[in-house]
Amino acid sequence: MSSNQIFEKNPNLISDYHNQLKIYASDLVNVYQSEKIKRSELENANKQVLRYAGELSSTIKNLKVSHLELKESYLDTIHRLVMAAEFKDENTSEHLIRISNYCRFLAEKLGIPKKMVEIITYASPMHDIGKIGIPDFILNKPGKLTNEEFEVIKTHTTIGANILNNSKSEILQVAEKIAISHHEKWNGKGYPYGLKGTHIPIEGRIVALADVFDALTSERPYKKAFSIEVTCNIIREERGEHFDPEIVDIFFEHLDEILEIKKVLIK
């Protein structure tokens, strides 16, 4: 039997068929409109996400700039405070810059993590901040110090630590370690506490070598600058005595680079 014959015998089927088609059509329209709305909403959401991403990127950029400006201001304040102490000792800002760069270089070659290298770079110039509490006539005395005067000089380590203690800043916390320990010796015969070997903070051990190298090769009120050869001989002799042997070995392994740093920074 053909479809026409079926519809002729059952006329209601045509009506049902048309109604069903209308329902299908209506459903298709609804689905299409729903998908169209969803697509529009998705496009709007994507546009909103892109706007948020742009705003977030701009905010992060502004925060980075503000953070950098704050950090630079903070470090500038520290530098000026250190300069106030160093000014009493008739040392210049070049001395602080050399110490900072020697310490950065040695810390990097020792494999110290990058963040701590940066902290040591900024903290190391504060090693002698305690000299602000030492009388000028002792600091700038052209001749040899008496035993009593040397005992006074030694207190710059504890004075410096007291100035820097109880800070929330990582830089100042490390600076406190350096201030109190940079005159300790590997053999335990340093001051103020006679710490020995690895009981001395690594930051203090690094600064100890950098500071002595800079002091020996610089002119001071009580002496002329030593030659590089004489200075290197002294450092070799003090390997395992005054200085951490590993740091001395790295110093000589990279001596040409250290002398290049000195050459660039010297005035």
Secondary structure, DSSP 8 states (H G I E B T S, - for coil): --HHHHHHH-HHHHHHHHHHHHHHHHHHHHHHHHHHHHHHHHHHHHHHHHHHHHHHHHHHHHHHHHHHHHHHHHHHHHHHHHHHHHHHTT--HHHHHHHHHHHHHHHHHTT--HHHHHHHHHHGGGTTGGGGGS-HHHHT-SS---HHHHHHHHTHHHHHHHHHTT-S-HHHHHHHHHHHHTT--TTS--SSS---GGGS-HHHHHHHHHHHHHHHTS-BTTB----HHHHHHHHHHTBTTTB-HHHHHHHHHTHHHHHHHHHHH--
